[in-house]
Amino acid sequence: MILKKSFFLLLFLTLTLAVKASSILIYMDEDQKNHLKAYGIAYWSIKQNAEVSWLLNYRGGSFLIKYSKLVEDECKTRGVSFQVLADGKVTTLLNEISDPSVNMEMVKLEKAPKIAVYSPKSKLPWDDAVTMVLTYAEIPYDIVYDDEVLKDKLSGYDWLHLHHEDFTGQYGRFWSAFQNATWYREDVKTQEATAKRNGFSKVSQMKLAVAKKMTEFCAGGGFLFAMCSATDSFDIALSADGVDICASMFDGDAIDPNAQSKLDYNKTLAFKDFKLDPNPANYEFSDIDVTQTRTLTQQNDYFTLFEFSAKSDLVPTMLTQDHDRVIKGFMGQTTAFRKSLVKPNIIVLGENKGASEVRYLHGDIGKGQFTFYGGHDPEDYQHAVGDPPTDLNLHPNSPGYRLILNNVLFPAAKKKHQKT
């Protein structure tokens, strides 16, 4: 009889807790077992029309989701840490966040952004951090490339990532080291055929047209995210509109000897006053990137995220949500941006102040926004051509990869951002 009463008492308490359980808190501080998959849960929940809020600066940028057994089960399946909170606990939490004296804010995530990744269809001997983390977090995306961009297919998307790319038409400046490699020759052949198919006599002309289409996408309200060489080469291409900056091995004729003086920095998104590197044997396109001049080593290569006002600077606060404020550095063909060449209207999100390096920046153009993130892979310090891809199962709590996923999710708060 006592055992029977105990069973019914336990059942009653369980049902009572379930009735009072109003929300699921996915905390994002050091206690979270899998930060990266937590973003996938948030995205999936938005797609399921669940009520999802981003709690900025609360336990590392946590997510609060209206209670659902489906969400709870999905968290368990994906190995994401969470708490089930009753109404009273949620009220206390929201009161704490809304206090004007604390640097916290709640943002509702209203629409899961439709994601496109600009990436070649052919297999090149390097991976891409964004596609790897999207796959790991189970966030869906489509692949687009030059044909789709030039045919205005970007209009069907909210968020666009630029894969490791060279928008200047110089094939990443890999000619010196890899001109006889099969993958390099095949890439040149494919790019030239694509340019011809789209009515361009040079690959550089096609890439410029693609960059312009992407700029239009962003100015029209889209969200653009780029890493590594897709950052500086994008701006260089825009600045060199109508100017030949490619040596003969890339486009069949010589570079314009007056190319530098003809650059138009008014056409760029993030950078100004940069100087081209005319040597086709160098990996560098210009002096925007600091890879070849920096003195940092892996042991002292870090950058610090800025802390913004959550209640008044929503977007930069969302983009810098993390459980660490000091992020270990990582290299790439474009590693970091020379601070003196960043336009004054750009928001610097992360930098190594002592080295005058900007690692992470954000800006507005028209109705849209863009983010540039230096480096190739946040968990592979010096990724080389042909190296195997990073296994994110070994880095589920990567602070560097979290910055990528912040950018994936923040367009979901677009309506909220426009109202403010």
C-alpha positions as a printed NumPy array, in Angstrom:
array([[  0.   ,   0.   ,   0.   ],
       [  2.843,   2.397,   0.882],
       [  4.58 ,   1.593,  -2.412],
       [  1.342,   2.18 ,  -4.308],
       [  0.843,   5.587,  -2.623],
       [  4.446,   6.506,  -3.368],
       [  3.961,   5.621,  -7.029],
       [  0.863,   7.793,  -7.349],
       [  2.572,  10.636,  -5.483],
       [  5.516,  10.452,  -7.902],
       [  3.134,  10.347, -10.861],
       [  1.258,  13.369,  -9.507],
       [  4.469,  15.344,  -9.03 ],
       [  5.645,  14.433, -12.531],
       [  2.366,  15.522, -14.13 ],
       [  2.348,  18.719, -12.063],
       [  5.863,  19.582, -13.232],
       [  4.881,  18.886, -16.839],
       [  1.888,  21.219, -16.549],
       [  3.994,  23.97 , -15.036],
       [  6.901,  23.444, -17.445],
       [  6.519,  26.418, -19.789],
       [  9.889,  26.721, -21.476],
       [ 13.096,  24.968, -22.386],
       [ 16.286,  26.867, -21.624],
       [ 19.248,  25.88 , -23.78 ],
       [ 22.048,  27.481, -21.822],
       [ 25.176,  28.472, -23.738],
       [ 27.801,  28.969, -21.041],
       [ 30.571,  26.531, -20.103],
       [ 27.996,  23.987, -18.866],
       [ 26.666,  23.352, -22.387],
       [ 27.809,  19.974, -23.757],
       [ 27.417,  20.881, -27.422],
       [ 27.281,  24.569, -28.301],
       [ 27.314,  24.018, -32.056],
       [ 24.374,  21.629, -32.192],
       [ 22.439,  23.979, -29.893],
       [ 22.222,  26.441, -32.797],
       [ 20.776,  23.652, -34.9  ],
       [ 18.092,  23.076, -32.257],
       [ 17.216,  26.787, -32.3  ],
       [ 17.005,  26.793, -36.111],
       [ 14.941,  23.586, -36.17 ],
       [ 12.578,  24.977, -33.532],
       [ 11.968,  28.143, -35.554],
       [ 11.163,  25.948, -38.556],
       [  8.627,  24.106, -36.381],
       [  6.96 ,  27.472, -35.625],
       [  7.967,  27.266, -31.977],
       [  8.412,  30.42 , -29.913],
       [ 12.169,  30.94 , -29.781],
       [ 14.018,  33.78 , -28.07 ],
       [ 17.72 ,  34.567, -27.957],
       [ 18.758,  35.691, -24.481],
       [ 21.665,  37.979, -25.26 ],
       [ 24.466,  37.929, -22.688],
       [ 22.516,  35.53 , -20.459],
       [ 24.678,  32.48 , -19.734],
       [ 26.664,  32.876, -22.936],
       [ 23.746,  33.786, -25.192],
       [ 21.152,  31.158, -24.311],
       [ 18.001,  30.151, -26.184],
       [ 14.561,  30.064, -24.587],
       [ 12.008,  27.903, -26.391],
       [  8.338,  27.409, -25.542],
       [  8.03 ,  23.952, -24.025],
       [  7.314,  21.107, -26.39 ],
       [  7.972,  17.415, -25.946],
       [  9.291,  17.418, -29.527],
       [ 11.908,  20.051, -28.682],
       [ 12.869,  18.246, -25.494],
       [ 13.296,  14.974, -27.356],
       [ 15.301,  16.687, -30.115],
       [ 17.703,  18.138, -27.53 ],
       [ 18.23 ,  14.675, -26.065],
       [ 18.739,  13.135, -29.507],
       [ 21.332,  15.709, -30.537],
       [ 23.147,  15.753, -27.189],
       [ 22.316,  19.381, -26.361],
       [ 22.158,  20.407, -22.694],
       [ 18.955,  22.081, -21.495],
       [ 16.714,  22.817, -18.543],
       [ 12.925,  22.671, -18.332],
       [ 11.652,  25.791, -16.563],
       [  8.28 ,  26.393, -14.944],
       [  6.395,  29.671, -15.412],
       [  7.697,  31.229, -12.23 ],
       [ 11.338,  30.564, -13.13 ],
       [ 10.835,  32.02 , -16.613],
       [  9.234,  35.158, -15.175],
       [ 12.177,  35.642, -12.808],
       [ 14.637,  35.097, -15.664],
       [ 12.911,  37.6  , -17.97 ],
       [ 12.677,  40.172, -15.193],
       [ 16.415,  39.834, -14.665],
       [ 17.107,  40.335, -18.388],
       [ 14.765,  43.331, -18.716],
       [ 16.385,  45.19 , -15.82 ],
       [ 17.785,  48.416, -17.362],
       [ 20.902,  48.143, -15.213],
       [ 22.083,  44.837, -16.734],
       [ 23.625,  44.358, -20.164],
       [ 21.163,  41.725, -21.371],
       [ 18.284,  41.606, -23.836],
       [ 15.77 ,  39.146, -25.242],
       [ 15.281,  38.943, -29.01 ],
       [ 12.581,  36.835, -30.62 ],
       [ 13.725,  34.719, -33.561],
       [ 10.855,  34.857, -36.009],
       [ 11.872,  33.267, -39.303],
       [ 14.459,  30.633, -40.166],
       [ 16.638,  32.184, -42.896],
       [ 16.947,  30.333, -46.191],
       [ 20.653,  29.758, -46.659],
       [ 22.817,  29.646, -49.783],
       [ 26.512,  28.826, -49.924],
       [ 28.491,  30.15 , -52.898],
       [ 30.766,  27.227, -53.634],
       [ 32.131,  25.487, -56.75 ],
       [ 30.49 ,  22.251, -57.798],
       [ 33.903,  20.683, -58.432],
       [ 35.941,  19.287, -55.557],
       [ 38.906,  21.471, -54.612],
       [ 41.615,  20.359, -52.148],
       [ 40.376,  22.394, -49.197],
       [ 37.28 ,  22.381, -47.04 ],
       [ 35.051,  25.186, -45.833],
       [ 34.381,  25.93 , -42.172],
       [ 30.851,  27.217, -42.783],
       [ 29.57 ,  24.212, -44.727],
       [ 31.178,  21.901, -42.162],
       [ 29.525,  23.602, -39.201],
       [ 26.157,  23.921, -40.954],
       [ 26.253,  20.198, -41.641],
       [ 27.339,  19.396, -38.094],
       [ 24.631,  21.623, -36.578],
       [ 22.079,  20.072, -38.989],
       [ 21.135,  23.424, -40.531],
       [ 20.063,  23.014, -44.2  ],
       [ 21.619,  25.011, -47.035],
       [ 21.768,  25.094, -50.846],
       [ 24.859,  25.334, -53.026],
       [ 24.949,  28.092, -55.647],
       [ 27.759,  29.267, -57.89 ],
       [ 28.378,  31.644, -60.772],
       [ 25.609,  30.406, -63.069],
       [ 22.959,  30.716, -60.366],
       [ 24.154,  34.107, -59.152],
       [ 24.239,  35.57 , -62.648],
       [ 20.706,  34.27 , -63.248],
       [ 19.475,  36.158, -60.156],
       [ 18.79 ,  33.024, -58.119],
       [ 19.936,  34.792, -54.941],
       [ 16.55 ,  36.472, -54.632],
       [ 15.192,  33.243, -53.156],
       [ 17.566,  33.363, -50.18 ],
       [ 18.021,  35.377, -46.988],
       [ 21.641,  34.555, -46.133],
       [ 24.633,  33.991, -48.401],
       [ 28.03 ,  32.618, -47.446],
       [ 31.043,  33.093, -49.694],
       [ 33.201,  29.974, -49.74 ],
       [ 36.986,  30.308, -49.941],
       [ 37.04 ,  32.264, -53.194],
       [ 39.049,  34.691, -55.325],
       [ 36.786,  37.326, -56.87 ],
       [ 39.676,  38.986, -58.729],
       [ 39.93 ,  36.172, -61.294],
       [ 43.467,  35.145, -60.291],
       [ 42.518,  31.624, -59.152],
       [ 43.588,  32.28 , -55.592],
       [ 47.11 ,  33.108, -56.711],
       [ 47.835,  29.366, -56.556],
       [ 49.592,  29.496, -59.955],
       [ 53.118,  29.653, -58.555],
       [ 52.859,  26.517, -56.406],
       [ 50.137,  24.49 , -58.129],
       [ 50.079,  25.431, -61.83 ],
       [ 50.789,  21.812, -62.811],
       [ 48.404,  20.232, -60.323],
       [ 45.393,  18.46 , -61.846],
       [ 42.904,  20.213, -59.582],
       [ 44.284,  23.643, -60.517],
       [ 44.176,  22.965, -64.257],
       [ 40.65 ,  21.586, -63.995],
       [ 39.504,  24.63 , -62.012],
       [ 40.917,  27.03 , -64.61 ],
       [ 39.261,  25.062, -67.398],
       [ 35.898,  25.033, -65.614],
       [ 36.017,  28.73 , -64.721],
       [ 36.918,  29.761, -68.277],
       [ 34.102,  27.629, -69.709],
       [ 31.63 ,  29.164, -67.248],
       [ 32.752,  32.685, -68.162],
       [ 32.352,  31.969, -71.874],
       [ 28.948,  30.368, -71.313],
       [ 27.793,  33.52 , -69.551],
       [ 29.114,  35.912, -72.188],
       [ 32.393,  37.018, -70.598],
       [ 35.776,  36.968, -72.312],
       [ 37.672,  36.737, -69.005],
       [ 37.088,  34.988, -65.688],
       [ 37.947,  38.239, -63.895],
       [ 35.062,  39.976, -65.674],
       [ 32.659,  37.214, -64.655],
       [ 33.786,  37.278, -61.021],
       [ 33.321,  41.049, -60.91 ],
       [ 29.791,  40.659, -62.257],
       [ 29.124,  38.009, -59.605],
       [ 30.456,  40.296, -56.856],
       [ 28.178,  43.075, -58.104],
       [ 25.16 ,  40.742, -58.012],
       [ 26.041,  39.789, -54.461],
       [ 26.371,  43.436, -53.486],
       [ 22.911,  44.073, -54.951],
       [ 21.576,  41.094, -52.977],
       [ 22.996,  42.533, -49.785],
       [ 21.857,  46.107, -50.475],
       [ 18.355,  44.808, -51.157],
       [ 18.069,  43.344, -47.67 ],
       [ 20.177,  40.18 , -47.794],
       [ 22.789,  39.014, -45.305],
       [ 26.301,  38.322, -46.603],
       [ 28.978,  36.377, -44.722],
       [ 32.513,  35.747, -45.958],
       [ 35.691,  34.174, -44.628],
       [ 39.331,  33.892, -45.699],
       [ 40.145,  35.145, -49.22 ],
       [ 36.479,  35.799, -50.072],
       [ 36.683,  38.885, -47.85 ],
       [ 39.485,  41.035, -49.25 ],
       [ 39.295,  39.704, -52.828],
       [ 35.63 ,  40.743, -52.909],
       [ 36.439,  44.374, -52.126],
       [ 39.482,  44.391, -54.398],
       [ 37.363,  43.186, -57.317],
       [ 34.735,  45.876, -56.687],
       [ 37.376,  48.596, -56.48 ],
       [ 38.944,  47.455, -59.768],
       [ 35.767,  47.687, -61.832],
       [ 36.981,  48.335, -65.405],
       [ 40.648,  47.95 , -64.454],
       [ 42.83 ,  44.981, -65.443],
       [ 44.637,  43.817, -62.285],
       [ 45.441,  40.27 , -63.535],
       [ 48.845,  39.224, -64.833],
       [ 49.104,  37.422, -68.188],
       [ 49.107,  33.859, -66.779],
       [ 45.604,  34.509, -65.423],
       [ 43.863,  36.285, -68.309],
       [ 46.226,  36.278, -71.297],
       [ 47.378,  39.904, -71.15 ],
       [ 49.364,  42.172, -68.852],
       [ 48.135,  44.047, -65.816],
       [ 47.266,  47.705, -66.322],
       [ 50.466,  49.563, -65.288],
       [ 48.305,  52.286, -63.744],
       [ 45.942,  49.869, -61.986],
       [ 46.71 ,  51.112, -58.474],
       [ 45.826,  54.727, -59.24 ],
       [ 42.572,  53.663, -60.897],
       [ 41.109,  51.795, -57.916],
       [ 37.834,  53.242, -56.623],
       [ 37.496,  52.688, -52.868],
       [ 33.999,  54.193, -52.897],
       [ 32.79 ,  50.922, -54.428],
       [ 34.104,  48.686, -51.638],
       [ 32.205,  47.408, -48.609],
       [ 34.782,  47.32 , -45.819],
       [ 38.254,  48.442, -46.894],
       [ 39.938,  51.629, -48.1  ],
       [ 43.306,  52.896, -49.309],
       [ 44.8  ,  49.439, -49.823],
       [ 47.737,  48.77 , -52.138],
       [ 47.7  ,  45.914, -54.64 ],
       [ 50.434,  43.29 , -54.643],
       [ 51.284,  43.043, -58.377],
       [ 53.54 ,  39.984, -58.02 ],
       [ 51.528,  36.987, -59.342],
       [ 53.817,  34.581, -57.462],
       [ 52.651,  35.932, -54.087],
       [ 49.552,  34.587, -52.374],
       [ 48.638,  38.097, -51.234],
       [ 46.293,  40.21 , -53.359],
       [ 47.003,  43.416, -51.428],
       [ 48.158,  44.771, -48.091],
       [ 44.686,  44.342, -46.529],
       [ 45.744,  40.944, -45.192],
       [ 48.515,  40.797, -42.584],
       [ 49.501,  37.124, -42.998],
       [ 52.988,  37.775, -44.387],
       [ 53.878,  40.687, -42.097],
       [ 52.55 ,  39.563, -38.707],
       [ 54.879,  38.382, -35.938],
       [ 52.349,  36.371, -33.919],
       [ 52.785,  32.637, -33.33 ],
       [ 50.18 ,  30.015, -32.499],
       [ 51.009,  30.396, -28.815],
       [ 50.169,  34.121, -28.66 ],
       [ 47.664,  34.404, -31.512],
       [ 44.359,  35.495, -29.973],
       [ 41.696,  38.094, -30.615],
       [ 39.193,  39.674, -28.266],
       [ 35.484,  40.147, -28.873],
       [ 34.1  ,  43.586, -28.098],
       [ 31.268,  43.89 , -25.622],
       [ 28.329,  45.926, -26.925],
       [ 25.195,  47.282, -25.298],
       [ 22.635,  44.503, -25.67 ],
       [ 19.711,  46.873, -25.3  ],
       [ 20.838,  49.392, -27.921],
       [ 23.293,  47.533, -30.189],
       [ 21.358,  44.371, -30.943],
       [ 23.117,  43.179, -34.084],
       [ 26.749,  43.418, -32.9  ],
       [ 25.675,  41.892, -29.584],
       [ 24.102,  38.929, -31.387],
       [ 27.175,  38.464, -33.561],
       [ 29.513,  38.339, -30.548],
       [ 27.56 ,  35.92 , -28.335],
       [ 30.02 ,  33.382, -26.955],
       [ 31.091,  31.591, -23.802],
       [ 34.615,  32.973, -24.3  ],
       [ 35.531,  36.582, -25.023],
       [ 39.113,  35.789, -26.014],
       [ 39.223,  33.569, -29.117],
       [ 42.28 ,  31.66 , -30.289],
       [ 43.476,  32.836, -33.684],
       [ 43.741,  30.783, -36.858],
       [ 45.364,  31.443, -40.199],
       [ 44.127,  31.438, -43.773],
       [ 45.063,  32.793, -47.151],
       [ 43.534,  35.928, -45.644],
       [ 44.158,  35.723, -41.902],
       [ 43.296,  39.162, -40.541],
       [ 42.714,  42.698, -41.76 ],
       [ 45.09 ,  45.611, -41.324],
       [ 43.205,  47.928, -38.999],
       [ 44.331,  51.122, -40.726],
       [ 42.627,  49.979, -43.942],
       [ 39.194,  49.305, -42.412],
       [ 36.632,  51.991, -43.259],
       [ 35.575,  54.185, -40.305],
       [ 31.887,  53.265, -40.616],
       [ 32.616,  49.55 , -40.096],
       [ 31.857,  47.934, -36.722],
       [ 34.87 ,  46.022, -35.442],
       [ 33.585,  42.948, -33.613],
       [ 36.901,  41.325, -32.733],
       [ 40.525,  42.396, -32.902],
       [ 44.041,  41.832, -31.675],
       [ 44.657,  45.376, -30.504],
       [ 48.37 ,  44.932, -29.86 ],
       [ 48.97 ,  43.725, -33.403],
       [ 46.548,  46.245, -34.982],
       [ 44.665,  43.338, -36.553],
       [ 40.918,  43.203, -37.123],
       [ 39.694,  39.61 , -37.213],
       [ 35.922,  40.036, -37.325],
       [ 33.92 ,  42.994, -38.671],
       [ 30.398,  43.965, -39.661],
       [ 28.765,  46.63 , -41.787],
       [ 25.568,  47.821, -43.443],
       [ 24.878,  48.381, -47.111],
       [ 21.468,  49.6  , -48.201],
       [ 18.837,  47.479, -46.456],
       [ 21.242,  44.604, -45.837],
       [ 24.269,  43.699, -43.774],
       [ 27.566,  41.862, -44.192],
       [ 30.154,  40.234, -41.961],
       [ 33.789,  39.441, -42.772],
       [ 35.676,  36.899, -40.639],
       [ 39.41 ,  36.432, -41.231],
       [ 41.019,  32.996, -41.346],
       [ 40.137,  29.598, -42.803],
       [ 39.207,  27.175, -39.997],
       [ 38.756,  28.156, -36.32 ],
       [ 40.024,  24.752, -35.133],
       [ 42.883,  24.234, -37.6  ],
       [ 45.558,  26.844, -36.972],
       [ 47.408,  26.658, -40.291],
       [ 45.272,  24.739, -42.76 ],
       [ 47.221,  23.782, -45.889],
       [ 45.982,  22.772, -49.328],
       [ 45.157,  19.067, -49.204],
       [ 44.851,  18.822, -45.407],
       [ 41.931,  16.702, -44.146],
       [ 38.822,  18.532, -42.905],
       [ 38.319,  19.223, -39.215],
       [ 36.2  ,  16.69 , -37.318],
       [ 33.75 ,  18.877, -35.411],
       [ 32.824,  15.954, -33.193],
       [ 36.122,  16.797, -31.505],
       [ 35.222,  20.493, -31.13 ],
       [ 31.513,  20.72 , -30.153],
       [ 32.197,  23.748, -27.948],
       [ 34.403,  25.748, -30.331],
       [ 34.158,  29.5  , -29.544],
       [ 35.518,  30.336, -33.012],
       [ 32.889,  28.266, -34.8  ],
       [ 30.168,  29.825, -32.629],
       [ 30.825,  33.163, -34.315],
       [ 29.9  ,  31.628, -37.675],
       [ 26.636,  30.283, -36.283],
       [ 25.784,  33.632, -34.695],
       [ 25.741,  35.003, -38.228],
       [ 23.53 ,  32.162, -39.431],
       [ 20.891,  32.851, -36.774],
       [ 20.82 ,  36.621, -36.494],
       [ 18.78 ,  37.172, -39.697],
       [ 15.984,  35.295, -37.896],
       [ 15.638,  38.432, -35.76 ],
       [ 15.382,  40.662, -38.858],
       [ 11.884,  41.978, -38.095],
       [ 12.862,  42.88 , -34.551],
       [ 16.007,  44.618, -35.83 ],
       [ 14.06 ,  46.683, -38.383],
       [ 11.591,  47.873, -35.749],
       [ 14.386,  49.202, -33.602]])
